[in-house]
Amino acid sequence: MNLGPTEDLVRQLSAGRGEPNWMLRQRLRGLDLVRSDGVPAWAAFLREIDFGAIVSSDGPPAEANAPRDSTVQPGLGALEESEEAYRAVRTDLESRGIRFYGLPTALARIPDSLRTYLASVIPPDDDPIAALNAALWTEGSFLYVPPGVSVGIPLQAEIRADYTKVEPFERNVIVADRGAEVTYIEGCTAPVYTADELHLSAIEVVAMPGSRVRYIALQNFSKKVDNLVTKRAQVHDGASLEWVDVNLGSRRTWKVPRANLVGPGANADFIGVAFAGRGQHEDVGAEMVHLAPRTRSRIVNHGIVKKGGRATLRSGVRVATGATEAVSSVTWSSLMLDAESRAETNPSIEVDEADAEIGQEGKVRKVGEEMLFYMSSRGVPADEAIRMVVLGIASEATRRIPVEYAVEVDRLLELELSGGIG
């Protein structure tokens, strides 16, 4: 049985990339935690992976020495169709002090800035998946937006159509300084996969006082891929964060973003939709931790299951001592499209302040004969009725993302409903 990555592999990885000693120490700390604590029972499959075969120690790709580019997608990436326009936007970002690099590039160009924020929200000991990522990350993004700067277009992670160019261990670090505003899109809207069938990432967001951050994640990996994600945010005084999460693909998805509301008046929203079909398990949700007065949070989480798919919807709200006047609401729903599928909920509420206001509501629905008869009596065929219901649920998230992505998500859902994917 494989017992995980070796120290030699981690040292070779760091040396091959020319990393400073502090980065190596951080990697070795993650490795120590993986080896001492192991992986949770639900992730036992990680013990069988040959990490030496999927992690390259030959150093970062050549393009890591250049400013970060994106593929042709809406937002910043679309501008690559015109190199001149793309360079103009890149120059504009740089001129306003916005730093948007691949993580290896950031480590080479602005190591002090990266050292300030990397692992500041997700230390290696956050959880076993974070520890593994800390030891083995090879790619990702670093985005820093200076005080008072509003980024006018969504900035997008580098996602390619060919997964052989996408690293199995990625890490994104997003920093909005005081009063800054930014939307960041992490998107994979084509069913892609790797031979190792693993994607394990960590996302750190720092929202400084008065800033506004929207982090949009659109996931549609191949159903051969296990997608394990640790997402954490620190939300300071008067800042706001919005997680928007759409999960359609992968064999197994584990993703429960957490927002730590550390400053008075901080607020955070999570809007999530997950679809699970045959052979899929979507284990998704969000956690909100209120650590300061007058903080507010909201969790909206929807699961749709079909053909024996499984969805686990998690929600966690914690109000710590001293977080007076905290307000939080949780809404969840599961839609079962057949009798084979399975939907579960796992809510958790912990309150240590008497004046906190916490509301929760949820429902599980089945598309049954009564609903279909009602729709058909109004001239709507059964397939169209189901499509309308599913897209209506998804609209909770899609209306919060750029229209080009919303159209793509709707198209993918329609393909899933018709059996056109997987």
JOBEL-V568183 format. One record per residue. BURIAL is + if it has 24 or more other ideal C-beta (glycine too) atoms within 12 Angstrom, else -. Layout:
[[BURIAL] [BURIAL]]
This chain:
[[-] [-] [-] [+] [+] [-] [-] [-] [+] [+] [-] [-] [+] [+] [-] [-] [+] [-] [+] [-] [-] [-] [+] [+] [-] [+] [+] [+] [+] [+] [+] [+] [+] [+] [-] [-] [-] [-] [+] [-] [-] [-] [+] [-] [-] [+] [-] [-] [+] [-] [+] [-] [-] [+] [+] [+] [+] [-] [-] [+] [+] [-] [-] [+] [-] [-] [+] [+] [+] [+] [+] [-] [+] [+] [+] [+] [+] [-] [+] [+] [-] [-] [-] [-] [-] [+] [-] [-] [+] [+] [-] [-] [+] [-] [-] [-] [-] [+] [+] [+] [+] [+] [+] [+] [+] [+] [+] [+] [-] [+] [-] [-] [+] [+] [-] [-] [+] [+] [+] [+] [+] [+] [-] [+] [-] [+] [+] [+] [+] [+] [+] [+] [+] [+] [+] [+] [+] [+] [+] [+] [+] [+] [+] [+] [+] [+] [-] [-] [+] [-] [+] [-] [+] [+] [+] [+] [+] [+] [+] [+] [-] [-] [+] [-] [-] [+] [+] [+] [+] [+] [+] [+] [+] [+] [+] [+] [+] [-] [+] [+] [+] [+] [+] [+] [+] [+] [+] [+] [+] [+] [+] [+] [+] [+] [-] [+] [+] [+] [+] [+] [+] [+] [+] [+] [+] [+] [+] [+] [+] [+] [+] [+] [+] [+] [+] [+] [+] [+] [+] [+] [+] [+] [+] [-] [+] [+] [+] [+] [+] [+] [+] [+] [+] [+] [+] [+] [+] [+] [+] [+] [+] [+] [+] [+] [+] [+] [+] [+] [+] [+] [+] [+] [+] [+] [+] [+] [+] [+] [+] [+] [+] [+] [+] [+] [+] [+] [+] [+] [+] [+] [+] [+] [+] [+] [+] [+] [+] [-] [+] [+] [+] [+] [+] [+] [+] [+] [+] [+] [+] [+] [+] [+] [+] [+] [+] [+] [+] [+] [+] [+] [+] [+] [+] [+] [+] [+] [+] [-] [+] [+] [+] [+] [+] [+] [+] [+] [+] [+] [+] [-] [-] [-] [+] [-] [-] [+] [+] [+] [+] [+] [+] [+] [+] [+] [+] [+] [+] [-] [-] [-] [+] [+] [+] [+] [+] [+] [+] [+] [+] [-] [+] [-] [+] [-] [-] [+] [+] [+] [-] [+] [-] [+] [-] [-] [+] [+] [+] [-] [-] [-] [-] [-] [-] [-] [-] [-] [-] [-] [-] [-] [-] [-] [-] [-] [+] [+] [+] [+] [+] [+] [+] [-] [+] [+] [-] [+] [+] [+] [-] [+] [+] [+] [-] [+] [+] [+] [-] [+] [+] [+] [+] [+] [+] [+] [+] [+] [+] [-] [-] [-] [+] [+]]
